[in-house]
Amino acid sequence: MQLEQIETQLKNKQQELRKRITAIEADFHKGRSQDFAEQASETENDGVLDEIHHEAKAELSLINEALNRLAAGTYGHCSGCNEAINPQRLQALPYITTCIDCAN
């Protein structure tokens, strides 16, 4: 996979995650029902949304770091041994920072 394709893939995922985070944050800020049973359901949903929100922000951070490595010309090199990361590994996990040997 070409670096341009990886950059496009990362930017598309970045945009998708930003939209998801914005939607979740908007949901957190909207008013809650006056009905007690409905409030219980909303509270349970908030817990799930909070976890999704946390995971989306963590993934967005990894993507931002990968885009920074692309800009700096260090993308695709293992942070452990500085060897090139297998292209198939990068294709599967484009924000990965380690080769398979250093990951183990």
C-alpha positions in Angstrom: 0.0 0.0 0.0 1.3 3.4 -1.0 1.9 6.1 1.7 -0.7 8.3 0.0 -3.3 5.6 0.3 -2.4 5.1 4.0 -2.7 8.8 4.6 -6.1 8.9 2.9 -7.3 5.9 4.9 -6.0 7.5 8.2 -7.7 10.9 7.3 -11.0 9.2 6.5 -10.9 7.3 9.8 -9.9 10.5 11.6 -13.0 12.3 10.1 -15.3 9.4 11.0 -14.0 9.3 14.6 -14.4 13.1 15.0 -18.0 12.9 13.8 -18.7 10.0 16.2 -17.1 11.9 19.1 -19.1 15.0 18.3 -22.4 13.1 18.1 -21.7 11.3 21.4 -20.8 14.6 23.1 -24.0 16.2 21.8 -26.0 13.3 23.2 -24.4 13.7 26.6 -25.4 17.4 26.6 -29.1 16.9 25.6 -31.7 17.0 28.3 -32.9 13.8 30.0 -36.4 12.5 30.4 -38.6 13.3 33.4 -39.8 9.7 33.5 -37.9 7.7 36.1 -37.9 4.5 34.1 -36.7 6.3 31.0 -33.9 7.9 33.1 -32.7 4.5 34.2 -32.5 3.4 30.6 -30.7 6.6 29.6 -28.2 6.2 32.4 -27.4 2.7 31.2 -27.0 4.0 27.7 -24.7 6.7 28.9 -22.4 4.1 30.3 -22.2 2.4 26.9 -21.7 5.7 25.1 -19.0 6.8 27.6 -17.0 3.6 26.7 -17.5 4.2 23.0 -16.5 7.8 23.4 -13.3 6.8 25.3 -12.4 4.2 22.7 -13.0 6.6 19.8 -10.8 9.3 21.4 -8.0 6.8 22.0 -8.2 5.6 18.4 -8.2 9.2 17.2 -5.1 9.9 19.2 -3.3 6.9 17.6 -4.4 8.1 14.1 -3.2 11.7 14.8 0.2 10.3 15.9 0.4 8.2 12.7 -0.4 11.2 10.6 2.4 13.1 12.4 4.8 10.3 11.7 3.8 10.4 8.0 4.5 14.1 8.0 7.8 13.7 9.7 8.9 10.9 7.4 9.2 8.3 10.2 6.0 6.4 9.4 6.4 2.6 9.0 9.5 2.3 11.1 9.3 0.4 14.4 9.6 2.5 17.5 11.4 -0.4 19.2 14.1 -1.5 16.7 13.7 1.2 14.0 13.3 -1.5 11.3 10.6 -1.3 8.6 7.2 -2.6 9.8 5.8 -5.2 7.5 3.4 -3.5 4.9 0.7 -6.1 5.6 0.8 -5.2 9.3 0.5 -1.5 8.4 -2.4 -2.3 6.1 -4.2 -4.1 8.9 -3.3 -1.6 11.6 -2.2 1.7 9.9 -1.5 3.4 13.2 0.7 0.6 14.6 4.1 1.7 16.0 5.9 -1.6 16.3 7.0 -4.5 14.1 5.6 -8.0 15.0 8.9 -9.0 16.7 8.9 -6.0 19.1 5.1 -6.3 19.7 5.7 -9.8 21.1 
